[in-house]
Amino acid sequence: MHLHILNDQLWFPPQADALDDGLLAMGGDLSTERLLLAYHNGIFPWFDDELPLWWCPDPRFVLYPDELLVSKSMKQLLKRNAFEFRINAAFKEVIANCRKTPRRDQDGTWITDAVLEAYTKLHTLGYAHSAEAWQDGKLVGGLYGVRLGNVFFGESMFSHRSNASKYAFIKYVEELKKDGVVLIDCQVYTEHLESLGARMIPREDFLGILSIHV
């Protein structure tokens, strides 16, 4: 298996060509057309030194809305409306905060200027969305991602108050479920999202869901 190099042509190699770590291709750009094609095919971008890297791991880490787990402590926060929940009230602020938030085992951020610009454009076009937790008039937590059809592709989240991102995530999953979303793509494993009910499924199953619902 070899790593594919993308050029100006709008295409992606077969997902099964991905390396063991999920890396499928490198290069290309972050045009709206390429990003939408990527998501339609279960592929997402990460960066390394400003170079686009395209991934399609197997297995895939996902959350089925019906399997959302809400702990007793989170139920208490939700019951007393500990945060104000908003959708798309401050998209650029959310992605900027995701960019600045330190990550365990990461020296920097994959959210480059190009990523910020590309996803802001997707937001303007109605594809990218943010879910936010506010407190005392300030944005204290949230997440953003891309919605295509009945699948939401989560990209990144941040929290400046304990449980703020969890709160926004839970509230948003509930809203997405009401709106007919059948799957939330979490991309790669995190303990944080596993505690909320996310789990691994085979890439083939994930792509099968996309073929029906995206």
C-alpha positions as semicolon CSV with decimal commas, in nm:
position;residue;x (nm);y (nm);z (nm)
1;M;0,000;0,000;0,000
2;H;0,133;0,344;-0,088
3;L;0,033;0,698;0,006
4;H;-0,155;0,886;-0,266
5;I;-0,050;1,239;-0,357
6;L;-0,332;1,473;-0,459
7;N;-0,303;1,752;-0,714
8;D;-0,549;2,005;-0,856
9;Q;-0,775;1,729;-0,986
10;L;-1,084;1,682;-0,768
11;W;-1,072;1,317;-0,658
12;F;-0,985;1,080;-0,374
13;P;-0,844;0,728;-0,389
14;P;-1,051;0,433;-0,263
15;Q;-1,090;0,438;0,114
16;A;-0,948;0,084;0,138
17;D;-0,612;0,223;0,019
18;A;-0,560;0,396;0,356
19;L;-0,253;0,297;0,556
20;D;-0,289;0,113;0,886
21;D;-0,314;0,441;1,077
22;G;-0,590;0,565;0,846
23;L;-0,382;0,805;0,636
24;L;-0,515;0,793;0,280
25;A;-0,362;1,083;0,088
26;M;-0,172;1,408;0,116
27;G;-0,180;1,735;-0,074
28;G;-0,460;1,901;-0,263
29;D;-0,645;2,195;-0,113
30;L;-0,930;2,287;0,120
31;S;-1,173;2,410;-0,141
32;T;-1,540;2,374;-0,057
33;E;-1,580;2,122;-0,337
34;R;-1,295;1,902;-0,214
35;L;-1,408;1,915;0,149
36;L;-1,765;1,817;0,060
37;L;-1,638;1,535;-0,161
38;A;-1,419;1,415;0,125
39;Y;-1,702;1,406;0,378
40;H;-1,934;1,234;0,131
41;N;-1,672;0,960;0,113
42;G;-1,596;0,936;0,484
43;I;-1,263;1,119;0,455
44;F;-1,152;1,406;0,677
45;P;-0,852;1,643;0,682
46;W;-0,584;1,685;0,944
47;F;-0,271;1,889;0,892
48;D;0,102;1,857;0,938
49;D;0,317;2,166;0,885
50;E;0,049;2,332;0,670
51;L;0,020;2,027;0,440
52;P;-0,329;1,873;0,402
53;L;-0,340;1,510;0,513
54;W;-0,654;1,310;0,437
55;W;-0,770;1,028;0,664
56;C;-1,019;0,742;0,658
57;P;-0,941;0,514;0,956
58;D;-1,066;0,162;1,013
59;P;-1,237;0,113;1,253
60;R;-1,426;0,442;1,280
61;F;-1,523;0,608;1,608
62;V;-1,891;0,711;1,600
63;L;-2,190;0,786;1,817
64;Y;-2,541;0,668;1,741
65;P;-2,774;0,933;1,892
66;D;-2,986;0,662;2,055
67;E;-2,676;0,541;2,241
68;L;-2,589;0,876;2,399
69;L;-2,487;0,827;2,762
70;V;-2,566;1,102;3,011
71;S;-2,417;1,064;3,360
72;K;-2,610;1,153;3,675
73;S;-2,393;1,460;3,728
74;M;-2,458;1,581;3,372
75;K;-2,830;1,517;3,411
76;Q;-2,823;1,747;3,715
77;L;-2,645;2,020;3,515
78;L;-2,896;1,985;3,233
79;K;-3,190;1,992;3,473
80;R;-3,083;2,320;3,628
81;N;-2,976;2,473;3,295
82;A;-2,622;2,529;3,416
83;F;-2,529;2,677;3,078
84;E;-2,720;2,855;2,805
85;F;-2,719;2,643;2,492
86;R;-2,699;2,809;2,151
87;I;-2,649;2,688;1,793
88;N;-2,450;2,887;1,536
89;A;-2,441;3,201;1,750
90;A;-2,062;3,235;1,738
91;F;-1,919;2,991;1,484
92;K;-1,591;3,176;1,421
93;E;-1,541;3,219;1,795
94;V;-1,591;2,847;1,852
95;I;-1,338;2,740;1,589
96;A;-1,092;3,005;1,714
97;N;-1,121;2,866;2,068
98;C;-1,077;2,509;1,943
99;R;-0,761;2,631;1,772
100;K;-0,619;2,785;2,090
101;T;-0,706;2,504;2,332
102;P;-0,404;2,288;2,429
103;R;-0,444;1,916;2,351
104;R;-0,291;1,626;2,535
105;D;-0,012;1,464;2,331
106;Q;-0,020;1,745;2,071
107;D;0,250;2,009;2,034
108;G;0,030;2,246;1,836
109;T;-0,297;2,262;1,650
110;W;-0,411;2,121;1,318
111;I;-0,651;2,417;1,282
112;T;-0,441;2,636;1,056
113;D;-0,542;2,968;0,901
114;A;-0,648;2,773;0,591
115;V;-0,869;2,542;0,799
116;L;-1,031;2,836;0,978
117;E;-1,103;3,008;0,647
118;A;-1,232;2,693;0,476
119;Y;-1,473;2,593;0,754
120;T;-1,595;2,948;0,799
121;K;-1,688;2,938;0,431
122;L;-1,864;2,605;0,484
123;H;-2,054;2,767;0,768
124;T;-2,158;3,059;0,546
125;L;-2,286;2,807;0,292
126;G;-2,486;2,623;0,558
127;Y;-2,274;2,307;0,590
128;A;-2,065;2,374;0,902
129;H;-2,231;2,437;1,239
130;S;-2,138;2,517;1,596
131;A;-2,303;2,416;1,923
132;E;-2,221;2,638;2,217
133;A;-2,238;2,662;2,595
134;W;-2,264;3,017;2,734
135;Q;-2,241;3,142;3,090
136;D;-2,291;3,499;3,211
137;G;-2,294;3,618;2,851
138;K;-1,961;3,453;2,767
139;L;-1,885;3,161;2,538
140;V;-1,733;2,895;2,767
141;G;-1,749;2,576;2,563
142;G;-1,860;2,427;2,236
143;L;-1,793;2,223;1,926
144;Y;-1,816;2,251;1,550
145;G;-1,855;2,016;1,260
146;V;-2,017;1,950;0,924
147;R;-2,369;1,827;0,857
148;L;-2,450;1,645;0,536
149;G;-2,787;1,477;0,504
150;N;-2,859;1,289;0,824
151;V;-2,498;1,256;0,941
152;F;-2,301;1,506;1,150
153;F;-1,923;1,498;1,121
154;G;-1,772;1,634;1,442
155;E;-1,444;1,821;1,407
156;S;-1,327;1,971;1,736
157;M;-1,447;2,097;2,074
158;F;-1,322;2,314;2,357
159;S;-1,413;2,394;2,715
160;H;-1,323;2,685;2,943
161;R;-1,553;2,567;3,223
162;S;-1,584;2,220;3,367
163;N;-1,831;2,011;3,161
164;A;-1,914;2,299;2,924
165;S;-1,824;2,107;2,606
166;K;-2,004;1,796;2,731
167;Y;-2,311;2,007;2,800
168;A;-2,308;2,155;2,450
169;F;-2,245;1,814;2,295
170;I;-2,531;1,644;2,479
171;K;-2,775;1,923;2,399
172;Y;-2,670;1,922;2,035
173;V;-2,700;1,545;1,999
174;E;-3,053;1,571;2,135
175;E;-3,134;1,841;1,877
176;L;-2,974;1,643;1,593
177;K;-3,170;1,334;1,689
178;K;-3,497;1,531;1,675
179;D;-3,391;1,652;1,330
180;G;-3,339;1,301;1,194
181;V;-2,962;1,262;1,226
182;V;-2,876;0,892;1,251
183;L;-2,500;0,905;1,312
184;I;-2,236;1,137;1,456
185;D;-1,885;1,082;1,324
186;C;-1,629;1,128;1,603
187;Q;-1,344;1,025;1,368
188;V;-1,087;0,886;1,613
189;Y;-1,103;0,754;1,968
190;T;-1,113;0,980;2,271
191;E;-1,191;0,876;2,625
192;H;-1,407;1,188;2,659
193;L;-1,643;1,083;2,379
194;E;-1,638;0,717;2,479
195;S;-1,783;0,823;2,814
196;L;-2,073;0,975;2,618
197;G;-2,147;0,653;2,430
198;A;-1,925;0,668;2,120
199;R;-1,781;0,340;1,996
200;M;-1,582;0,185;1,715
201;I;-1,750;0,037;1,408
202;P;-1,592;-0,114;1,094
203;R;-1,513;0,138;0,821
204;E;-1,725;-0,064;0,580
205;D;-2,030;-0,021;0,806
206;F;-1,961;0,351;0,839
207;L;-1,935;0,399;0,462
208;G;-2,254;0,198;0,417
209;I;-2,440;0,441;0,644
210;L;-2,302;0,736;0,448
211;S;-2,418;0,583;0,119
212;I;-2,776;0,586;0,250
213;H;-2,793;0,899;0,464
214;V;-2,556;1,154;0,307
